[in-house]
Amino acid sequence: MKFEFTSIVNQFKKGSFLFDIGIFFLPSSLFIGGFFLIPASIFGFIYKKPILLKDKWNSSFFACGIFILISTFMHYFIFQNDYRDLILNNLRIPIKIQNYSWDPTLSIYGLGNWIPQIWLFLSCQNFLNTPQKRRKFSVILIISTFPVLFSGFSQYYFSWYGPFETLNGLIVWFQKPILRDYGLTGLFNNQNYAGSWLNLVWPFCIALVLERSQKFIKKSFSISILLATGLALYLTNSRNAWAGLIAAIPIVCGIENLLVISILLFILIGILLYSFLPIFNSELQNIIRGLLPSNIIYKLSIDNYSIYQISRIGIYLKAINLVTLDPIFGIGAAAFSSIYAYSSIDWITHPHNLPIELALSYGIPVSILLFGTIYLLLILTGKFLFISNIKRFKNNDYFDRAFWAGTFFFMFSQLTDIQYFDGKISLIFWLLLAGLKNIFFEHQNNKI
């Protein structure tokens, strides 16, 4: 019995080591990161298997995975998913009928966006089940972002353009040429993906700076990382990245620093509103706008924002109409882009809203269950972190707040665009959820 226990502990230590290496390599290469995370998750599953489905959070996400698999089975073996008549007659989308097709194997491929992530959530929780482990994860995640910063700055300032590939394309750093009105992408394919990754890391950079026990050299290094990450976020020219850059600060700093931060943010937002709202048409407004970078003026201009909003609302309405074709099991992964690829209007790759996308692909029930569970976990954990626990605040709680801030803003950003389908981003998101679930149980046990 003692030998068996020792063996399990050794397996967990091996898994923890592989887990750390996987996180370190993940942003640079999904292939290398996954190569280490897969065996790490197996070790974690073996260690945690006896209690894996004994809590409601795990059971809920496990049920989501089962439902997605059932929907995929229905798409592939039962339904024909030939919606040409319904689309033409009910939705009035001008499809070129002779070209329209949807391949049911796309639903099988789509499983790669959900099943491995849910598996990682279930199997890797023990690597994040103490404040010390979560701090270590946070530091490794920050260090793993150095290649993102290096590739981004070399692209933006030195025009080092790719793509750079090795291992027959298993490792690709895109580093696309920066065209007009576009921003830093680094090794990612798109500026919004780069911004999404940096938004996930940004709260942890703030937490690292706020640690009280650091000496001068470590504090200076932490501040340098913070400034570099903040600059990279700004250079992406992504509105969501800019919003996350601002929103994470009061969340991680917390109520005890809320007054000062709120005043500064109020002044900043006030200046931006005064600069761009047409009701404040004055010489001072022109002077302030003249001081702002041209990319901010373009991205936040009323005309540009109005066009952006109108196009988004139209996409949402089209996607919701498609959901009604099969609200229980969905019409299949990538069906949205398949339909609009053959329409006479511009091609739209996805609905720009992750809950709608999941409902469209695999059904409304799984979308409600999955995102309802995530939102509930955010609400309950937020109550512990920002209200109930304020008198017992500890240094490590900055990192716990960073877990919450990263998860919260990612969910918020996926309501207007989707970066989830980048495997690096979705894997880290589900690991943040695993850490958040552990934070909930820790605070719940302390309360009891």
C-alpha positions in Angstrom: 0.0 0.0 0.0 2.8 2.4 0.9 4.7 1.5 -2.3 1.5 2.2 -4.4 1.1 5.6 -2.7 4.7 6.5 -3.3 4.4 5.5 -6.9 1.3 7.7 -7.4 3.2 10.7 -5.8 6.2 10.2 -8.1 3.9 10.1 -11.1 2.3 13.3 -10.0 5.7 15.0 -9.6 6.6 13.8 -13.1 3.3 15.2 -14.4 3.9 18.5 -12.6 7.3 18.9 -14.3 5.9 18.1 -17.7 3.0 20.5 -17.1 5.5 23.3 -16.4 7.5 22.6 -19.5 4.3 22.4 -21.6 3.1 25.9 -20.3 6.6 27.3 -21.1 6.6 26.2 -24.7 2.8 26.6 -25.4 2.8 30.2 -26.9 5.9 29.5 -29.0 4.5 26.2 -30.4 1.2 24.5 -29.8 2.8 21.2 -31.0 5.6 21.3 -28.4 3.4 22.6 -25.6 0.8 19.9 -26.3 3.6 17.3 -26.6 4.3 17.9 -22.9 0.8 18.7 -21.7 -0.7 15.5 -22.9 1.4 13.2 -20.7 1.1 15.7 -17.9 -2.6 15.5 -18.0 -2.5 11.7 -18.0 -0.4 11.8 -14.8 -2.7 14.3 -13.3 -5.8 12.2 -14.2 -4.2 9.1 -12.6 -3.5 11.1 -9.4 -7.0 12.7 -9.2 -9.1 9.9 -10.8 -10.9 8.8 -7.5 -12.5 12.2 -7.0 -12.6 13.5 -10.5 -16.4 13.7 -10.9 -17.4 14.2 -7.3 -17.9 17.9 -7.5 -20.5 19.8 -9.5 -18.1 21.9 -11.6 -16.3 18.9 -13.0 -19.6 17.1 -13.6 -21.1 20.1 -15.4 -18.1 20.4 -17.8 -17.9 16.6 -18.3 -21.6 16.7 -19.2 -20.9 19.4 -21.8 -18.2 17.2 -23.4 -20.6 14.3 -23.6 -23.3 16.4 -25.2 -20.9 17.8 -27.8 -19.9 14.2 -28.6 -23.6 13.2 -29.0 -24.3 16.2 -31.2 -21.3 15.3 -33.4 -22.6 11.7 -33.7 -26.0 13.1 -34.8 -24.4 15.3 -37.4 -22.2 12.6 -38.8 -24.6 9.6 -38.8 -28.2 10.8 -38.5 -28.7 14.3 -39.9 -28.1 15.2 -43.5 -27.7 18.9 -42.7 -28.7 20.0 -46.1 -30.3 23.3 -45.2 -30.5 24.8 -48.7 -34.3 25.0 -48.8 -34.7 26.3 -45.3 -31.9 28.9 -45.8 -33.4 30.1 -49.1 -37.0 30.1 -48.0 -36.8 31.1 -44.4 -33.6 33.1 -43.9 -33.4 34.5 -47.5 -29.6 34.2 -47.6 -28.6 34.3 -51.3 -26.8 31.0 -51.5 -25.4 29.7 -54.8 -27.3 26.3 -54.5 -25.1 24.4 -56.9 -22.0 25.1 -54.8 -23.4 24.9 -51.3 -22.2 21.9 -49.2 -21.3 21.2 -45.6 -18.9 18.3 -44.7 -20.1 16.5 -41.5 -16.5 15.6 -40.7 -16.1 19.3 -39.8 -18.0 18.5 -36.6 -15.5 15.9 -35.8 -12.6 18.3 -36.4 -14.5 20.8 -34.3 -14.2 18.5 -31.3 -10.6 19.6 -31.1 -11.8 23.0 -29.9 -13.6 21.5 -26.9 -12.8 18.0 -25.9 -9.1 18.3 -25.3 -9.7 21.6 -23.4 -12.3 20.0 -21.1 -10.0 17.1 -20.6 -7.2 19.5 -19.6 -9.5 21.2 -17.2 -10.5 17.9 -15.5 -7.1 16.4 -15.4 -4.7 19.3 -14.5 -6.5 20.8 -11.5 -4.0 19.3 -9.0 -1.2 21.3 -10.7 -3.1 24.4 -9.6 -4.7 23.5 -6.3 -2.6 25.7 -4.0 -1.6 29.4 -4.0 2.0 28.4 -4.4 1.3 26.3 -7.5 -0.8 29.0 -9.0 2.0 31.5 -8.5 4.5 29.2 -10.1 2.1 28.7 -13.1 1.7 32.5 -13.3 5.5 33.1 -13.4 6.0 30.4 -16.0 3.2 31.8 -18.1 4.8 35.3 -18.0 8.2 33.9 -19.0 6.6 31.8 -21.8 5.4 35.1 -23.3 8.9 36.4 -23.9 9.0 34.9 -27.4 5.7 36.6 -28.1 7.1 40.0 -27.1 10.4 39.4 -29.0 8.6 38.4 -32.2 6.2 41.3 -31.9 8.8 44.0 -31.2 11.1 42.6 -33.9 8.2 42.6 -36.3 6.9 46.1 -35.4 10.2 48.0 -35.0 12.7 46.1 -37.2 10.4 44.7 -39.9 11.4 41.1 -39.3 8.6 39.5 -41.3 7.9 35.8 -41.7 6.4 33.3 -41.7 9.2 31.3 -40.1 8.6 27.6 -40.1 10.4 24.5 -38.9 9.6 20.8 -38.4 7.5 20.7 -41.6 5.2 23.4 -40.4 4.6 22.1 -36.9 6.2 25.3 -35.6 5.2 28.5 -37.3 5.8 32.1 -36.3 3.7 34.2 -38.7 5.0 37.8 -38.1 3.0 39.1 -41.0 3.9 42.5 -42.6 2.1 45.3 -40.8 -0.3 46.9 -43.2 -2.1 50.2 -42.7 -4.5 50.3 -39.7 -3.1 46.9 -38.5 -0.9 46.3 -35.5 1.5 44.0 -33.9 0.8 40.3 -34.4 4.1 38.7 -33.4 4.1 34.9 -33.8 0.3 34.8 -34.0 -1.7 34.9 -37.2 -3.7 38.0 -36.3 -3.4 41.1 -34.2 -6.6 40.2 -32.3 -5.1 36.8 -31.4 -1.9 38.4 -30.2 -4.0 40.9 -28.1 -6.1 38.1 -26.7 -3.0 36.1 -25.5 -1.4 39.3 -24.0 -4.7 40.1 -22.3 -4.6 36.7 -20.6 -1.0 37.3 -19.4 -1.4 41.0 -18.5 -3.2 40.5 -15.1 -0.4 38.2 -14.0 2.2 40.8 -14.9 0.3 43.3 -12.7 0.2 40.7 -9.8 3.9 40.1 -10.1 4.6 43.8 -9.7 2.3 44.1 -6.7 4.0 41.4 -4.7 5.3 42.9 -1.5 8.2 40.6 -0.8 10.3 41.3 -3.9 13.7 42.9 -3.7 14.8 45.8 -5.8 16.3 43.8 -8.7 13.3 41.5 -8.9 10.9 44.4 -8.7 12.7 46.2 -11.5 12.5 43.1 -13.6 8.8 42.7 -12.9 8.1 46.3 -13.8 10.1 45.9 -17.1 8.0 42.9 -18.0 4.8 44.9 -17.2 5.8 47.8 -19.3 6.8 45.6 -22.3 3.6 43.6 -22.1 1.5 46.8 -21.8 3.4 48.3 -24.8 2.8 45.2 -26.9 -0.9 45.3 -26.0 -1.1 48.9 -27.2 0.7 48.2 -30.4 -1.7 45.4 -31.4 -4.2 48.2 -32.4 -6.9 45.9 -31.1 -9.9 47.5 -29.3 -10.4 44.4 -27.1 -6.7 44.5 -26.2 -6.9 48.1 -25.2 -10.0 47.5 -23.1 -8.3 44.5 -21.3 -5.2 46.7 -20.7 -7.3 49.1 -18.7 -9.9 46.8 -17.2 -7.4 44.4 -15.5 -5.8 47.1 -13.4 -8.6 47.8 -10.9 -9.6 44.1 -10.8 -6.1 42.8 -9.8 -5.3 45.8 -7.6 -8.6 45.3 -5.7 -10.8 47.4 -3.5 -8.0 48.6 -1.3 -6.5 50.5 -4.2 -9.7 51.2 -6.0 -10.1 54.9 -5.2 -6.8 56.0 -6.7 -7.1 53.8 -9.7 -10.7 54.7 -10.3 -9.8 58.4 -10.3 -7.0 57.9 -12.8 -9.2 55.7 -15.1 -12.0 58.2 -14.8 -9.7 61.0 -16.0 -8.4 58.8 -18.8 -11.8 57.8 -20.0 -13.1 61.3 -19.6 -10.3 62.6 -21.9 -11.0 60.0 -24.5 -14.8 60.7 -24.5 -14.2 64.4 -24.7 -11.8 63.8 -27.6 -14.2 61.7 -29.7 -17.8 62.6 -28.9 -19.2 65.1 -31.5 -21.1 67.1 -28.9 -17.8 68.5 -27.6 -16.8 70.1 -30.9 -14.3 72.7 -29.8 -10.8 73.9 -30.3 -9.6 72.1 -27.2 -11.0 68.8 -28.6 -8.9 69.3 -31.7 -5.8 70.1 -29.7 -6.3 66.9 -27.6 -6.9 64.8 -30.7 -3.7 66.3 -32.2 -1.8 64.9 -29.3 -3.2 61.4 -29.6 -1.6 58.7 -31.8 -3.4 58.3 -35.2 -4.2 54.7 -34.6 -6.2 55.6 -31.5 -8.0 58.3 -33.4 -8.9 55.9 -36.2 -10.0 53.0 -34.0 -12.1 55.1 -31.6 -13.7 57.4 -34.1 -17.5 57.5 -34.0 -17.8 56.7 -37.7 -15.6 53.7 -37.5 -17.2 52.4 -34.4 -20.7 52.8 -35.8 -19.9 50.7 -38.9 -18.3 48.1 -36.6 -21.4 47.9 -34.4 -23.8 47.7 -37.3 -21.9 44.9 -39.0 -21.6 42.9 -35.7 -25.4 43.2 -34.9 -26.2 42.0 -38.4 -23.9 39.0 -38.0 -25.4 38.1 -34.6 -28.9 38.2 -36.1 -27.9 36.0 -39.0 -26.3 33.5 -36.7 -29.3 33.4 -34.3 -31.6 32.7 -37.3 -29.3 29.8 -38.2 -29.5 28.4 -34.7 -33.2 28.0 -35.1 -32.7 25.4 -37.8 -31.7 22.9 -35.1 -31.7 24.4 -31.6 -31.1 21.1 -29.8 -28.1 19.6 -31.6 -26.9 22.5 -33.7 -26.2 22.5 -37.4 -22.5 21.5 -37.1 -19.1 23.0 -36.6 -18.0 25.5 -39.2 -21.5 25.4 -40.8 -21.7 29.2 -40.5 -18.6 29.9 -42.5 -19.7 27.1 -45.0 -23.0 28.8 -45.6 -21.6 32.3 -46.1 -18.6 31.1 -48.2 -21.1 30.4 -51.0 -23.3 33.5 -50.5 -23.4 36.5 -52.7 -22.4 38.7 -49.7 -19.0 39.0 -48.0 -17.7 35.8 -46.5 -18.1 35.7 -42.7 -15.9 33.1 -41.0 -17.7 33.0 -37.6 -20.6 34.6 -35.7 -18.2 36.8 -33.6 -19.8 35.6 -30.4 -18.6 32.4 -28.7 -21.9 31.3 -27.0 -23.8 31.8 -30.2 -21.0 29.9 -32.1 -21.3 26.9 -29.7 -25.1 26.9 -29.9 -24.9 27.0 -33.7 -22.4 24.2 -33.9 -23.6 21.8 -31.2 -26.9 23.1 -29.8 -28.4 25.6 -27.4 -28.5 23.2 -24.3 -24.7 22.7 -24.3 -24.0 26.4 -24.8 -26.3 27.3 -21.9 -24.8 24.6 -19.7 -21.2 25.4 -20.5 -21.3 29.2 -20.4 -23.8 29.3 -17.6 -21.4 27.2 -15.5 -18.4 29.5 -16.3 -20.4 32.6 -15.5 -21.6 31.1 -12.2 -18.0 30.2 -11.3 -16.9 33.7 -12.0 -19.7 35.2 -9.9 -19.1 32.9 -6.9 -15.3 33.2 -7.0 -15.5 36.9 -7.5 -17.6 37.2 -4.4 -14.9 35.4 -2.4 -12.0 37.3 -3.9 -13.4 40.9 -3.9 -16.0 41.0 -1.1 -15.9 38.2 1.5 -12.2 37.8 1.7 -11.1 41.5 1.7 -10.1 41.4 5.4 -8.0 38.3 5.0 -6.2 39.5 1.9 -2.8 37.8 1.4 0.1 38.5 -1.1 -0.8 35.4 -3.2 -4.3 36.7 -3.7 -3.0 39.1 -6.3 -2.4 36.0 -8.5 -5.8 34.6 -7.7 -7.3 37.9 -8.7 -5.3 37.6 -11.9 -6.8 34.2 -12.6 -10.2 35.8 -12.2 -9.4 38.9 -14.3 -8.0 36.9 -17.2 -11.0 34.5 -17.2 -13.5 37.4 -16.9 -12.1 39.6 -19.6 -11.6 36.7 -22.0 -15.2 35.7 -21.6 -16.3 39.3 -22.1 -14.1 39.8 -25.2 -15.6 36.6 -26.8 -19.0 38.3 -26.9 -17.9 40.6 -29.7 -15.2 38.5 -31.4 -13.7 35.0 -31.2 -10.1 34.2 -30.6 -10.9 31.0 -28.7 -10.3 28.8 -31.7 -6.5 29.4 -31.5 -5.4 26.3 -29.6 -2.9 28.1 -27.5 -5.4 30.6 -26.3 -8.2 28.1 -25.6 -5.9 25.7 -23.6 -4.6 28.5 -21.4 -8.2 29.7 -20.9 -9.3 26.3 -19.6 -6.3 26.1 -17.3 -7.3 29.5 -15.9 -10.8 28.0 -15.3 -9.2 25.0 -13.5 -7.3 27.4 -11.3 -10.4 29.4 -10.6 -12.3 26.3 -9.6 -9.6 25.5 -7.1 -9.7 29.0 -5.7 -13.5 28.6 -5.2 -13.0 25.4 -3.2 -10.2 26.9 -1.1 -12.3 29.9 -0.1 -15.4 27.8 0.4 -13.5 25.4 2.8 -12.0 28.4 4.7 -15.5 29.8 5.1 -16.8 26.5 6.5 
